[in-house]
């Protein structure tokens, strides 16, 4: 290298444009930049140093920012080798010292990051395990009695949770991830298999029910010519319909519309018949209401024989009048029954009063009570003890009450 044209503390350049950097006690040539001024040549290699210093500073910032220690270590090692023989002018030893210090920090940082990473992995495993256990619980339930729509919605939510944890969570080891996924997949497969079996059985059941209900519809439609007389048979078919089960909502609704339409035909005929009957029996209704008005005084009769005789005449005329419109049947029947009940109660009262066996029992008990009362009255008259006298009077009062009851019953 020739005589320097420019020499500074860390770099110099000669007339040929050869640039050197201070290297211990000597100088190391870093390159040549001919056909430019010495200042420009030196400045070029100083800028190269500035670029290197910027790379070191960037690594320092990455460490403070929590970057991966392993990635920073790899970059620092590469940069250290570059700086050692760098074609640049500047404080190379200072950069190397900073890199050495940085690499020293990386060991501690990597240990912390590994610990944090392990904690994240443990938490990720725990979260995925909770998802797996949730779907396993669904799969281990009573799959014969499941609301499949709600259950499969839960499965979809759990699968979405699994995908989110897989996408956003830390990477698990292949063994851990595969083991958890196998459990999730097996549980979901169990549910899917049970669901398919359920709907296959349901379809088969629906086909059977559909066939039975179609037959019931045809039988109900065949009753139309019978009119009112077909109603009992239709009601029997309706009982069979209720016991047949479901054939799927749409099909069931369609079949029911046909079945009901067949019944409406019969009940329409019944309504027409009722209208005819009502017109025909209107006079009978008026006659029975008039007869009831005439029979009402029977309720005031207390003589059993007279009441019975009057009722028999009313009942004979009642039967002769005949039927009344259906909607008025309860009204007149209830009024007639009230009169009949009154006469029956008079009969019962008479029977109770004249029953020889009952009468004998009553007279016998009455005699015993009268005898007991006489004895109590005599004992009270002879007793001077006030306490004993009060007890006897209380017993006497009880016996007299019993005698009154017996006398009333006889």
DRENMAR-634471 format. One line per field, with one value per residue (C-alpha): residue number from 1; residue in three letters; y negated, z, x. Coordinates in pm, whole numbers. Each point is the difference from the previous one (the first is absolute). Layout:
# DRENMAR-634471
n: [NUM, ...]
res: [ala, ...]
py: [Y, ...]
pz: [Z, ...]
px: [X, ...]
# end
This chain:
# DRENMAR-634471
n: [1, 2, 3, 4, 5, 6, 7, 8, 9, 10, 11, 12, 13, 14, 15, 16, 17, 18, 19, 20, 21, 22, 23, 24, 25, 26, 27, 28, 29, 30, 31, 32, 33, 34, 35, 36, 37, 38, 39, 40, 41, 42, 43, 44, 45, 46, 47, 48, 49, 50, 51, 52, 53, 54, 55, 56, 57, 58, 59, 60, 61, 62, 63, 64, 65, 66, 67, 68, 69, 70, 71, 72, 73, 74, 75, 76, 77, 78, 79, 80, 81, 82, 83, 84, 85, 86, 87, 88, 89, 90, 91, 92, 93, 94, 95, 96, 97, 98, 99, 100, 101, 102, 103, 104, 105, 106, 107, 108, 109, 110, 111, 112, 113, 114, 115, 116, 117, 118, 119, 120, 121, 122, 123, 124, 125, 126, 127, 128, 129, 130, 131, 132, 133, 134, 135, 136, 137, 138, 139, 140, 141, 142, 143, 144, 145, 146, 147, 148, 149, 150, 151, 152, 153, 154, 155, 156, 157, 158, 159, 160, 161, 162, 163, 164, 165, 166, 167, 168, 169, 170, 171, 172, 173, 174, 175, 176, 177, 178, 179, 180, 181, 182, 183, 184, 185, 186, 187, 188, 189, 190, 191, 192, 193, 194, 195, 196, 197, 198, 199, 200, 201, 202, 203, 204, 205, 206, 207, 208, 209, 210, 211, 212, 213, 214, 215, 216, 217, 218, 219, 220, 221, 222, 223, 224, 225, 226, 227, 228, 229, 230, 231, 232, 233, 234, 235, 236, 237, 238, 239, 240, 241, 242, 243, 244, 245, 246, 247, 248, 249, 250, 251, 252, 253, 254, 255, 256, 257, 258, 259, 260, 261, 262, 263, 264, 265, 266, 267, 268, 269, 270, 271, 272, 273, 274, 275, 276, 277, 278, 279, 280, 281, 282, 283, 284, 285, 286, 287, 288, 289, 290, 291, 292, 293, 294, 295, 296, 297, 298, 299, 300, 301, 302, 303, 304, 305, 306, 307, 308, 309, 310, 311, 312, 313, 314, 315, 316, 317, 318, 319, 320, 321, 322, 323, 324, 325, 326, 327, 328, 329, 330, 331, 332, 333, 334, 335, 336, 337, 338, 339, 340, 341, 342, 343, 344, 345, 346, 347, 348, 349, 350, 351, 352, 353, 354, 355, 356, 357, 358, 359, 360, 361, 362, 363, 364, 365, 366, 367, 368, 369, 370, 371, 372, 373, 374, 375, 376, 377, 378, 379, 380, 381, 382, 383, 384, 385, 386, 387, 388, 389, 390, 391, 392, 393, 394, 395, 396, 397, 398, 399, 400, 401, 402, 403, 404, 405, 406, 407, 408, 409, 410]
res: [unk, unk, unk, unk, unk, unk, unk, unk, unk, unk, unk, unk, unk, unk, unk, unk, unk, unk, unk, unk, unk, unk, unk, unk, unk, unk, unk, unk, unk, unk, unk, unk, unk, unk, unk, unk, unk, unk, unk, unk, unk, unk, unk, unk, unk, unk, unk, unk, unk, unk, unk, unk, unk, unk, unk, unk, unk, unk, unk, unk, unk, unk, unk, unk, unk, unk, unk, unk, unk, unk, unk, unk, unk, unk, unk, unk, unk, unk, unk, unk, unk, unk, unk, unk, unk, unk, unk, unk, unk, unk, unk, unk, unk, unk, unk, unk, unk, unk, unk, unk, unk, unk, unk, unk, unk, unk, unk, unk, unk, unk, unk, unk, unk, unk, unk, unk, unk, unk, unk, unk, unk, unk, unk, unk, unk, unk, unk, unk, unk, unk, unk, unk, unk, unk, unk, unk, unk, unk, unk, unk, unk, unk, unk, unk, unk, unk, unk, unk, unk, unk, unk, unk, unk, unk, unk, unk, unk, unk, unk, unk, unk, unk, unk, unk, unk, unk, unk, unk, unk, unk, unk, unk, unk, unk, unk, unk, unk, unk, unk, unk, unk, unk, unk, unk, unk, unk, unk, unk, unk, unk, unk, unk, unk, unk, unk, unk, unk, unk, unk, unk, unk, unk, unk, unk, unk, unk, unk, unk, unk, unk, unk, unk, unk, unk, unk, unk, unk, unk, unk, unk, unk, unk, unk, unk, unk, unk, unk, unk, unk, unk, unk, unk, unk, unk, unk, unk, unk, unk, unk, unk, unk, unk, unk, unk, unk, unk, unk, unk, unk, unk, unk, unk, unk, unk, unk, unk, unk, unk, unk, unk, unk, unk, unk, unk, unk, unk, unk, unk, unk, unk, unk, unk, unk, unk, unk, unk, unk, unk, unk, unk, unk, unk, unk, unk, unk, unk, unk, unk, unk, unk, unk, unk, unk, unk, unk, unk, unk, unk, unk, unk, unk, unk, unk, unk, unk, unk, unk, unk, unk, unk, unk, unk, unk, unk, unk, unk, unk, unk, unk, unk, unk, unk, unk, unk, unk, unk, unk, unk, unk, unk, unk, unk, unk, unk, unk, unk, unk, unk, unk, unk, unk, unk, unk, unk, unk, unk, unk, unk, unk, unk, unk, unk, unk, unk, unk, unk, unk, unk, unk, unk, unk, unk, unk, unk, unk, unk, unk, unk, unk, unk, unk, unk, unk, unk, unk, unk, unk, unk, unk, unk, unk, unk, unk, unk, unk, unk, unk, unk, unk, unk, unk, unk, unk, unk, unk, unk, unk, unk, unk, unk, unk, unk, unk, unk, unk, unk, unk, unk, unk, unk]
py: [0, -345, -311, -96, -296, 2, 171, 2, 186, 313, -27, -137, -14, -47, -174, 317, 17, 296, -12, 161, 32, -7, 359, 16, -167, 32, -64, 240, -79, 17, -94, -248, -270, -156, -298, -182, -240, 138, -138, 181, 325, -13, -107, 300, 250, -198, 34, 376, -7, -206, 269, 267, -207, -38, 377, 44, -265, 173, 330, -180, -146, 340, 144, -282, 55, 365, 155, 367, 49, 287, -213, -293, 233, 135, -354, -117, 290, -75, -372, 66, 189, -280, -273, 184, -41, -283, -234, -301, -285, -51, 136, 367, 119, -195, 173, 338, -79, -98, 321, 205, -171, 57, 367, 23, -134, 243, 304, -139, -132, 336, 177, -243, 34, 378, -9, -237, 211, 313, -176, -105, 353, 141, -245, 83, 371, -69, -204, 263, 270, -186, -8, 371, 92, -204, 191, 331, -74, -51, 326, 198, -103, 187, -25, 164, -309, -299, -327, 33, -353, -158, 266, -48, -376, 58, 220, -276, -252, 235, 62, -377, -33, 273, -176, -334, 149, 176, -320, -257, 213, 109, 292, 333, 294, 241, 274, -224, -157, 336, 165, -276, -18, 378, -22, -289, 175, 330, -172, -194, 319, 174, -281, -8, 376, -12, -294, 179, 314, -202, -167, 325, 163, -308, 15, 367, -78, -290, 226, 251, -269, -165, 329, 61, -352, 12, 314, -179, -290, 240, 173, -338, -113, 326, -88, -302, 188, 107, -359, -29, 378, -13, -224, 282, 175, -330, -56, 347, -91, -323, 201, 208, -320, -138, 327, 25, -251, -266, 26, -320, -342, -81, 347, 23, -336, 96, 336, -159, -253, 289, 195, -304, -80, 350, -55, -342, 168, 225, -276, -226, 275, 17, -376, 21, 281, -199, -299, 221, 158, -338, -116, 327, 10, -369, 69, 282, -240, -249, 278, 131, -347, -52, 341, -92, -323, 201, 253, -255, -4, 363, -142, -150, 324, 179, 288, 289, 170, -316, -99, 346, 3, -346, 94, 316, -201, -249, 276, 172, -322, -79, 323, -53, -341, 153, -144, -363, -187, 109, -343, -19, 357, -74, -290, 196, 323, -181, -165, 334, 174, -257, 91, 374, -44, -177, 287, 259, -180, 10, 377, 40, -201, 211, 321, -110, -90, 321, 253, 245, 110, -358, -99, 287, -101, -360, 93, 235, -262, -264, 226, 55, -373, -82, 258, -141, -355, 106, 158, -311, -228, 214, 9, -379, -46, 218, -148, -275, -13, -307, 134, 339, -171, -215, 312, 177, -305, -17, 371, -55, -279, 228, 281, -241, -125, 357, 68, -300, 130, 348, -142, -213, 298, 223]
pz: [0, -94, 210, 143, -143, 286, 331, 289, 329, -146, -375, -275, -379, -234, -335, -191, 187, 216, 335, 325, 348, 334, 111, 338, -43, -379, -294, -203, -358, -50, -367, -275, -156, -291, -212, 292, 258, 309, 210, -210, 15, 377, 38, -204, 241, 303, -124, -21, 370, 74, -171, 219, 312, -100, -27, 349, 138, -163, 169, 335, -58, -95, 329, 195, -203, 100, -333, -18, 168, -233, -311, 140, 96, -354, -143, 258, -81, -371, 60, 230, -277, -244, 231, 63, -362, -94, -282, 210, 189, 359, 353, -94, 348, 152, -227, 81, 372, -35, -190, 265, 273, -201, -44, 374, 68, -244, 219, 289, -238, -172, 336, 95, -337, 15, 342, -130, -311, 212, 209, -319, -135, 329, -6, -367, 84, 289, -224, -274, 262, 132, -353, -45, 335, -85, -323, 168, 262, -276, -165, 325, 76, -74, -379, -26, 153, -154, -146, -305, -130, 324, 49, -346, 49, 312, -205, -261, 273, 150, -343, -58, 340, -100, -327, 177, 259, -273, -204, 275, 268, 30, -206, 180, -56, -264, 257, 232, -282, -167, 325, 84, -357, -6, 314, -145, -334, 161, 219, -296, -206, 276, -1, -378, -17, 267, -174, -337, 165, 179, -318, -196, 265, 2, -378, 22, 276, -197, -300, 214, 167, -337, -141, 299, -2, -376, 58, 276, -237, -261, 258, 125, -355, -61, 287, -187, -147, 353, 117, 371, 43, -94, 294, 257, -248, -72, 371, 22, -292, 180, 303, -232, -157, 340, 85, -336, 78, -223, -367, -34, 33, -365, -84, 328, -59, -353, 107, 295, -233, -207, 308, 153, -328, -2, 357, -89, -259, 268, 256, -263, -61, 375, 17, -282, 180, 324, -177, -132, 344, 170, -229, 42, 380, 70, 89, 234, 180, 53, 128, 246, 132, 57, 174, 225, 94, 88, 202, 201, 294, 71, 162, 271, 77, 317, -17, -158, -156, -155, -133, -148, -167, -149, -128, -171, -200, -101, -100, -219, -186, -20, -186, -231, -110, -135, -92, 20, -186, 119, 125, 232, 127, 309, 106, 7, 129, 295, 95, -21, 201, 278, 40, -9, 265, 231, -21, 51, 316, 137, -62, 182, 299, 21, -17, 277, 223, -62, -7, 282, 71, 21, 208, 243, 43, 64, 256, 182, 23, 107, 283, 121, -4, 189, 266, 32, 30, 285, 189, -44, 121, 313, 72, -41, 249, 260, -51, 230, -141, -232, -223, -45, -61, -283, -169, 17, -142, -294, -73, 30, -257, -241, 37, -63, -319, -125, 74, -211, -291, 25, 18, -311, -194, 92]
px: [0, 139, 27, -336, -178, -253, 51, -238, -8, -161, 58, 221, 22, 299, 29, -97, -334, 101, -181, 113, -152, 187, 56, 173, 339, -10, -220, -214, -85, -374, -22, 70, -216, 189, -100, -159, 136, 164, -284, -257, 194, 31, -362, -115, 157, -110, -357, 51, 93, -309, -211, 162, -54, -365, -35, 148, -235, -295, 91, 21, -345, -140, 123, -164, -318, -23, 99, 84, 338, 78, -60, 200, 288, 18, 2, 259, 233, -17, 49, 300, 176, -79, 133, 330, 111, -232, 118, -97, 164, -106, 32, -7, 106, -289, -249, 149, -23, -364, -71, 178, -204, -316, 79, 57, -350, -151, 68, -205, -268, -32, -44, -279, -164, 16, -167, -267, -44, -42, -265, -180, 19, -130, -291, -68, -5, -237, -232, -6, -51, -306, -142, 74, -157, -310, -63, 88, -265, -255, 108, -21, -359, -322, 4, -342, -162, 175, -124, 223, -43, 122, 269, 152, -7, 211, 236, 37, 84, 260, 156, 19, 172, 245, 86, 43, 235, 195, 32, 63, 165, 363, 120, -21, 225, -127, -58, -202, -204, -72, -109, -247, -133, -53, -214, -201, -43, -107, -261, -138, -9, -196, -257, -23, -52, -272, -168, -5, -138, -270, -121, 16, -223, -222, -39, -96, -248, -145, -52, -188, -213, -65, -129, -227, -140, -56, -206, -197, -69, -136, -220, -130, -79, -188, -241, -144, -302, -106, -45, -91, 19, 370, 97, 60, 232, 175, 60, 153, 228, 92, 115, 220, 135, 104, 175, 181, 277, 157, 92, 199, -155, -77, -131, -191, -169, -98, -145, -180, -164, -139, -109, -171, -171, -149, -125, -142, -221, -149, -45, -155, -257, -54, -53, -254, -181, 7, -153, -282, -47, -8, -275, -191, 35, -60, -365, 107, 231, -280, -225, 261, 73, -372, -22, 295, -171, -312, 206, 200, -252, 93, 314, -222, -189, 116, -245, 186, -302, -140, 341, 57, -344, 53, 346, -124, -251, 269, 243, -261, -80, 374, 73, -297, 129, 323, 339, 114, 280, 345, 110, -304, 23, 212, -223, -327, 156, 162, -329, -185, 270, -35, -368, 74, 272, -246, -250, 277, 117, -358, 1, 329, -119, -314, 196, 235, -290, -197, 283, -94, 354, 124, -299, 62, 361, -97, -268, 236, 273, -251, -120, 355, 71, -324, 87, 354, -139, -237, 290, 217, -281, -46, 372, 27, -282, 178, 349, 131, 357, 5, 275, -167, -334, 153, 141, -339, -183, 245, -57, -379, 15, 191, -259, -288, 173, 38, -368, -100, 209, -154, -350, 61, 143, -296]
# end
